[in-house]
Amino acid sequence: VSTQSTGDKVTFPLVAAVPLFGLKMPMVSGRGLGHTGGTVDKLESIPGFSIKMSEEKMVDTLGNIGCYITTQFGNIAPADKTLYSIRDITSTVCYAPLSCSSIMSKKLAEGLHCLVLDVKSGLASTTDSYEQSEWLARMMVDIGHGTGVKTTAVITEMDTPIGFNIGNSLEMIESLECIRGNGPEDLEKIVSVQGAVLLCQMGTAENPSCWRSYDRRDLQKWHCPGKIFTNTS
């Protein structure tokens, strides 16, 4: 999971790639805050796409496909849903403790064994200094470990947007290009780092170089776009 920033589209290719290594990748995401775009908003820019999934649908999708992206609903982090909606109007988007509780409440609700956090730092993110980002990262890692989840944070420089496209639908197009192996270099690098750390956490690989071993053509054979975006009406 990544903290929000402008042009951040790491989630989509990462969620698509991880199941290739035999792992499950559930994802409960939120909407945009401040100047950033949210994962949910980007998915809803796809005509006819519905982000809401029942618990039964989530379990079925994870079992059959190996991944899903949905939003919080019902009894999934209900307090965060309320707090999330007022952070913009109370100018507390950048307040690290609220960011921490928001992110970790959703992540822990997924029932994870391992978690990799992509904490952004720079002018294009909600935490514009390295010190703020490190503070946020340490809080989230401590909470993760305290609840028995193997948690690692990677701080990513974000003084400029990731890739070339900015805007919900444009970022989705660029995400799909990355899934097909034609993404911008900076996006592919971040996805590779996050994926490699996750594989090492799970014991699937012994060192981060494992991520380089997968063939991009595997993603094309797997038809990721059709499998990820099956929740359409």
C-alpha positions in Angstrom: 0.0 0.0 0.0 1.2 3.5 -0.7 0.5 6.8 1.0 -1.1 9.2 -1.3 0.7 11.4 -3.9 0.1 13.0 -7.3 0.4 10.6 -10.1 0.7 7.6 -7.8 -0.4 4.5 -9.7 1.8 1.8 -8.1 -1.1 -0.2 -6.6 -2.5 -1.5 -9.9 0.6 -3.2 -11.5 1.7 -4.4 -8.1 -1.6 -6.1 -7.3 -1.6 -7.6 -10.8 2.0 -9.0 -10.6 2.1 -10.5 -7.1 -0.3 -13.4 -7.8 2.1 -14.6 -10.5 4.3 -15.8 -7.6 1.6 -17.7 -5.9 0.6 -15.1 -3.3 -2.8 -13.6 -2.5 -3.1 -9.8 -2.8 -6.2 -8.3 -1.1 -6.5 -4.5 -1.2 -9.0 -2.2 0.6 -8.4 1.3 -0.6 -9.6 4.9 -0.1 -10.5 8.0 -2.1 -8.4 11.0 -2.8 -7.5 13.5 -0.1 -6.1 17.0 -0.7 -4.4 17.3 -4.0 -3.9 13.6 -4.5 -6.0 11.1 -6.4 -7.3 8.0 -4.6 -7.2 4.4 -5.8 -11.0 4.2 -5.6 -11.5 7.3 -7.7 -9.1 6.0 -10.4 -10.9 2.7 -10.6 -14.3 4.5 -10.9 -13.0 6.4 -13.9 -13.4 3.1 -15.8 -17.0 3.2 -17.3 -19.3 0.9 -15.6 -16.8 -0.1 -12.9 -18.2 -0.8 -9.4 -15.7 -0.7 -6.6 -18.0 -2.2 -4.0 -17.8 -5.9 -3.3 -19.6 -8.1 -0.8 -17.6 -10.2 1.6 -18.6 -13.3 -0.3 -17.4 -11.7 -3.6 -14.1 -10.7 -2.0 -13.4 -14.2 -0.8 -14.4 -15.7 -4.1 -12.3 -13.3 -6.1 -9.3 -13.8 -3.9 -9.6 -17.5 -4.2 -10.1 -17.6 -8.0 -8.0 -14.8 -9.2 -5.5 -14.1 -6.3 -6.2 -10.4 -5.9 -8.9 -7.8 -5.6 -9.2 -4.0 -5.0 -12.3 -2.7 -3.1 -13.2 0.0 -0.7 -14.3 0.0 2.9 -17.9 -0.8 3.6 -20.1 -2.3 6.3 -17.9 -3.4 9.2 -14.6 -2.9 7.5 -12.9 -0.1 9.4 -16.2 1.8 10.0 -14.5 4.5 12.2 -12.0 5.3 9.5 -14.8 5.9 7.0 -16.1 8.7 9.2 -12.7 10.2 9.9 -11.7 9.9 6.3 -14.6 12.1 5.1 -13.8 15.0 7.4 -10.0 15.2 7.0 -10.2 17.4 3.9 -12.5 19.9 5.5 -10.5 20.0 8.8 -7.2 20.4 7.0 -5.8 17.3 8.7 -4.8 15.4 5.6 -1.1 15.6 6.4 -1.4 14.8 10.1 0.6 11.6 10.4 -1.3 10.0 13.3 -4.6 10.2 11.3 -2.9 9.0 8.1 -1.4 6.1 10.1 -4.7 5.0 11.7 -6.5 5.3 8.4 -4.1 3.2 6.4 -3.4 0.6 9.1 -7.1 0.1 10.0 -7.9 -0.9 6.4 -4.8 -3.0 6.0 -5.3 -5.0 9.2 -8.9 -5.6 8.3 -7.7 -7.5 5.3 -6.2 -10.3 7.5 -2.7 -10.0 6.1 0.4 -12.0 6.9 2.8 -9.5 5.4 2.6 -5.8 4.5 4.8 -3.5 2.4 4.2 0.2 2.8 5.3 2.6 0.1 5.6 5.9 2.1 5.9 8.9 -0.2 8.1 11.9 0.6 8.2 15.1 -1.3 6.2 18.0 -2.8 3.9 15.7 -4.8 2.9 13.8 -1.7 1.0 14.6 1.5 4.2 14.4 3.5 6.6 16.9 2.0 9.7 16.2 4.2 11.7 13.1 4.8 11.3 13.5 8.6 7.5 13.5 8.3 7.6 10.4 6.1 10.0 8.6 8.4 7.8 9.4 11.4 4.7 8.1 9.6 6.6 5.0 8.4 7.8 4.1 11.8 4.3 4.4 13.3 2.8 2.1 10.8 5.6 -0.4 11.0 5.3 -0.5 14.8 1.5 -1.0 14.6 1.9 -3.8 12.0 4.5 -5.6 14.1 2.4 -5.1 17.2 -0.5 -6.9 15.6 1.6 -9.8 14.3 1.9 -8.7 10.7 5.4 -8.6 9.1 5.6 -5.0 8.1 8.2 -3.1 6.0 8.2 0.5 4.9 10.0 1.8 1.9 10.3 5.6 1.6 9.9 6.8 -2.0 11.0 10.3 -3.2 8.1 12.1 -4.6 9.1 15.6 -5.5 7.7 14.9 -9.0 4.7 12.7 -10.0 5.3 9.0 -10.9 5.3 8.4 -14.7 3.9 10.8 -17.2 0.1 10.8 -16.7 -1.8 12.7 -14.1 -5.6 12.4 -13.7 -7.7 9.4 -12.8 -8.5 7.9 -16.2 -5.1 8.8 -17.6 -3.3 7.1 -14.7 -5.4 4.0 -15.3 -4.2 3.9 -18.9 -0.6 4.2 -17.8 -1.1 1.5 -15.1 -2.4 -0.9 -17.8 0.6 -0.1 -20.0 2.9 -0.9 -17.0 1.0 -4.2 -16.5 1.7 -5.0 -20.2 5.4 -4.3 -19.8 5.3 -0.9 -21.4 5.2 1.4 -18.4 7.5 4.3 -17.5 10.8 3.4 -15.9 10.2 5.0 -12.6 6.9 3.3 -12.1 8.3 -0.1 -13.0 11.2 0.4 -10.6 9.0 1.2 -7.6 6.7 -1.8 -8.4 9.8 -4.0 -8.6 11.1 -2.8 -5.2 7.8 -3.2 -3.5 7.1 -6.6 -5.0 10.6 -7.9 -4.2 10.3 -6.9 -0.5 7.0 -8.6 -0.3 8.3 -11.8 -1.7 11.2 -11.8 0.7 8.9 -11.2 3.6 6.7 -14.2 2.6 9.7 -16.4 2.2 8.9 -16.9 -1.5 12.4 -15.5 -2.4 15.7 -15.2 -0.7 16.7 -11.8 -2.1 15.1 -8.9 -3.9 16.7 -9.8 -7.2 14.0 -12.5 -7.6 11.5 -9.9 -9.0 13.7 -9.5 -12.1 13.3 -13.2 -12.9 9.7 -13.0 -14.0 9.0 -12.5 -17.7 6.8 -9.6 -18.6 5.2 -11.8 -21.1 3.8 -13.8 -18.2 1.6 -10.8 -17.3 0.3 -10.6 -20.9 -0.5 -14.4 -20.9 -2.3 -13.9 -17.5 -4.5 -11.3 -19.0 -4.2 -9.1 -15.9 -6.5 -6.3 -17.1 -9.4 -8.7 -17.7 -8.9 -10.4 -14.3 -8.4 -7.3 -12.2 -11.3 -5.3 -13.7 -14.0 -8.0 -13.6 -16.1 -6.2 -11.1 -18.1 -4.2 -13.7 -21.8 -3.8 -14.1 
